[in-house]
């Protein structure tokens, strides 16, 4: 083994990867993956029929691996723009710890593994939805929308909103109105969440040449659109109760959480054009993460408690 041009090579002259397990784990975008797994789990548990526990674990693992595959493919393709953005420059590929070809191979292998596992061991509808999600995120969003239109997050948000539908389909083999409502909550949550981030990271996006809304339409227009989405999201978050899928307890929590989202969005709307600190945008970004986790956690708890009470009454 020798050191050539600052890289390790074996006796045959082939480069040996210096990446650690932690570097490959970082390729999976674990924070994004955790949210995907959680919302998929909620969809799986909320389904009206039961599933074998082992198959449930397999389904969640396959969805997690699929989400990680999407992240790896995203980091492979976006290495050039990640390198010039402060919040992404330390990622494994732009930092040089993992070569682009390694990231690509890793992502493709995980994509095939996750889809085939879900299809063979669970059902092919959920596997098809997972395959579509990986393709939509890695190809449609990453390779096309992200660099082409300020509506990248609006359209691309569909990829992040599908996991609860996949979880539901893994149990039932179907897609229902209830799972579509869960999809809508995440889909409508995505633009205000990411545009809040884009407001205080606009210089990063401008340096990378990504047409995020603040850089294209301006901050004032972005703030108005954030508030408009908040006004739509708040009642949609209550839909599961209004449609009879949950108890009134969920409805109360959803109303309070939605009101909080609107309040934070209102603070962003009132921001001055010369506000460079952007505390309201940072506060909305943080609250939006809490909102999505909380509303799905309450949805999950409501369903579990309801089933326990039903079983006890029986």
SVG drawing of the C-alpha trace seen along z (x, -y; Angstrom):
<svg xmlns="http://www.w3.org/2000/svg" viewBox="-67 -48 71 60">
<polyline fill="none" stroke="black" stroke-width="0.4" points="0.0,0.0 1.3,-3.4 0.4,-7.1 0.1,-8.7 -1.2,-12.2 -2.5,-12.3 -4.7,-9.1 -4.2,-5.5 -3.5,-3.0 -2.9,0.7 -0.1,2.6 -2.0,2.7 -2.4,-1.0 -6.2,-1.1 -7.3,-3.9 -8.6,-2.8 -11.4,-4.7 -10.4,-6.6 -14.1,-7.3 -15.3,-6.2 -18.6,-4.5 -19.6,-7.9 -19.0,-9.5 -21.3,-7.0 -23.9,-7.4 -23.8,-11.2 -24.6,-10.5 -27.9,-9.1 -29.0,-12.5 -29.9,-11.0 -32.0,-14.0 -34.1,-14.0 -34.3,-10.2 -35.6,-10.3 -38.5,-12.5 -39.3,-10.2 -39.2,-7.1 -41.4,-8.8 -44.1,-9.9 -44.0,-6.5 -44.4,-4.8 -47.4,-7.0 -49.0,-6.0 -48.3,-2.4 -49.8,-2.4 -52.8,-4.6 -53.9,-2.0 -57.2,-0.3 -55.7,3.2 -52.9,4.9 -49.6,6.1 -47.3,8.8 -44.7,7.1 -41.8,8.6 -43.2,7.2 -43.7,3.9 -40.1,3.7 -39.0,4.8 -41.2,2.1 -39.8,-0.7 -36.2,0.4 -36.8,0.5 -38.3,-3.0 -35.4,-4.2 -32.9,-2.7 -34.8,-4.2 -34.7,-7.6 -31.0,-7.3 -30.5,-6.3 -32.2,-9.4 -29.9,-11.5 -26.8,-9.8 -27.8,-10.4 -28.7,-14.0 -25.2,-14.6 -23.6,-12.9 -25.2,-15.2 -25.2,-18.4 -21.5,-18.1 -20.6,-21.2 -23.2,-23.5 -22.7,-21.9 -19.0,-23.0 -19.8,-26.7 -22.6,-26.8 -21.5,-27.2 -24.1,-24.9 -23.2,-22.0 -19.5,-22.5 -18.5,-19.9 -20.6,-17.1 -18.6,-14.0 -18.4,-14.5 -17.5,-18.2 -15.1,-17.8 -13.3,-15.0 -13.9,-12.3 -16.1,-10.3 -15.5,-10.4 -18.6,-11.1 -18.5,-7.7 -18.6,-6.1 -21.6,-8.1 -23.4,-7.3 -22.7,-3.6 -23.8,-3.6 -27.0,-5.4 -27.9,-3.1 -27.3,0.1 -29.4,-1.1 -32.2,-2.2 -32.4,1.2 -32.1,3.0 -34.8,1.0 -37.3,1.3 -36.8,5.0 -37.0,5.8 -40.2,3.9 -41.7,5.4 -40.7,9.0 -41.4,9.1 -44.3,6.7 -46.2,5.6 -45.5,4.1 -47.7,1.1 -45.6,-0.3 -42.4,0.7 -43.6,-1.2 -44.4,-4.3 -40.9,-4.1 -39.3,-3.7 -41.2,-6.7 -40.2,-8.7 -36.5,-8.0 -36.7,-8.8 -38.7,-12.0 -36.3,-13.3 -33.0,-12.2 -33.9,-13.0 -37.0,-15.3 -36.1,-17.5 -32.3,-17.3 -31.4,-17.2 -34.1,-19.4 -36.4,-21.5 -33.8,-22.6 -31.6,-24.4 -34.4,-25.5 -37.4,-27.1 -38.1,-28.9 -41.0,-26.5 -38.5,-23.7 -39.5,-23.2 -43.3,-23.4 -43.2,-20.7 -40.3,-18.7 -42.0,-18.6 -44.1,-15.8 -41.2,-13.4 -41.0,-14.2 -44.8,-14.0 -45.2,-10.4 -43.7,-8.4 -47.0,-8.2 -48.7,-7.0 -46.0,-4.3 -46.5,-3.2 -50.3,-3.0 -49.9,-1.1 -47.4,1.4 -50.2,2.4 -53.3,2.2 -52.0,2.6 -54.1,-0.5 -54.0,-4.3 -56.9,-5.9 -58.2,-9.4 -56.8,-9.3 -53.3,-8.7 -53.7,-11.4 -54.6,-13.9 -51.4,-13.0 -49.6,-13.6 -51.2,-17.0 -50.1,-18.1 -46.5,-17.5 -46.8,-18.9 -48.2,-22.2 -45.8,-22.4 -42.7,-22.1 -42.7,-25.5 -43.0,-27.7 -40.5,-25.5 -37.8,-25.7 -38.6,-29.3 -38.0,-30.4 -34.6,-28.7 -34.0,-30.3 -34.7,-33.8 -31.7,-33.7 -29.6,-31.6 -30.3,-33.5 -26.6,-34.5 -25.7,-30.8 -28.2,-30.0 -27.3,-33.0 -23.6,-31.9 -24.6,-28.4 -26.9,-29.8 -30.0,-28.0 -33.2,-30.0 -34.8,-29.9 -37.8,-32.1 -36.1,-35.0 -33.4,-35.3 -35.8,-35.3 -39.0,-37.0 -37.5,-39.0 -37.9,-38.7 -41.2,-40.6 -42.9,-38.3 -41.4,-35.2 -42.7,-36.4 -46.2,-36.9 -46.2,-33.4 -45.0,-31.9 -48.0,-33.5 -50.4,-32.3 -49.2,-28.7 -49.5,-29.0 -53.1,-30.1 -53.8,-27.0 -51.8,-24.6 -53.5,-25.4 -57.0,-24.2 -55.7,-21.2 -53.9,-20.1 -57.4,-19.9 -58.9,-17.8 -58.3,-14.4 -60.6,-15.3 -63.1,-17.1 -63.3,-14.0 -63.8,-11.7 -60.4,-10.0 -59.5,-11.1 -61.1,-12.2 -61.8,-15.8 -58.6,-15.7 -56.5,-15.6 -58.6,-18.5 -57.9,-20.7 -54.1,-20.1 -54.2,-20.6 -56.0,-23.9 -53.5,-25.1 -50.5,-24.0 -51.9,-25.5 -52.6,-28.8 -49.0,-28.8 -47.7,-28.3 -49.9,-31.2 -48.6,-33.4 -44.9,-32.7 -45.6,-33.2 -47.3,-36.5 -44.1,-37.6 -42.1,-36.8 -44.6,-38.7 -44.0,-41.8 -40.2,-41.6 -38.6,-44.8 -36.9,-44.6 -33.6,-45.6 -33.7,-43.0 -30.5,-41.0 -30.7,-39.1 -34.1,-37.6 -35.0,-36.2 -38.7,-35.7 -37.6,-33.5 -35.3,-31.5 -38.0,-31.1 -40.5,-29.9 -38.0,-27.4 -37.6,-26.0 -41.3,-25.9 -42.1,-24.3 -40.0,-21.3 -41.8,-21.1 -45.2,-21.5 -44.7,-18.6 -43.4,-16.3 -46.1,-17.3 -49.0,-17.0 -48.0,-13.5 -47.2,-12.5 -50.6,-13.6 -52.2,-11.8 -50.3,-8.6 -51.2,-8.8 -54.9,-9.5 -55.1,-6.4 -53.2,-4.2 -55.3,-5.3 -58.5,-4.9 -57.6,-1.3 -56.7,-0.5 -60.1,-1.9 -61.9,0.0 -60.2,3.3 -60.9,2.6 -64.6,2.0 -64.8,5.2"/>
</svg>
